[in-house]
C-alpha cells in the first residue's frame, strides 16, 4: 500500500510541476519574457459575491455562492429509476 501511495504522490508532483512550467511559459509569452518568479497573487474572495437583494446573506449562503456557478453537490447515492423509451409507453 505504501508503494502505491508513494507512486501516486510522485505522479502528482510530476504533473503539478509540468503544469506550473506550462503556466510560467504562457506568462512569459504574454508579458514578453519578463515574468517574476512570484506565485499567483492573493485573491480576496469576499468580493466575489455581490448581494443585490434587500435581505442579508447568512454565512453558509455566502460560502456556497463563493464556490461559483459550476459548483454542484455530489449525491450520496444515485436513484435507481427505470429508463423507458417514449415510443414504448403503453
Secondary structure, 3 states (H helix, E strand, C coil): CHHHHHHHHHHHHHHHHHHHHHHHHHHHHHCCCCCCCCCCCCCCHHHCCCCCCCCCCCHHHHHHHHCCCCCCCCCCCCCCCCCCCHHHCC
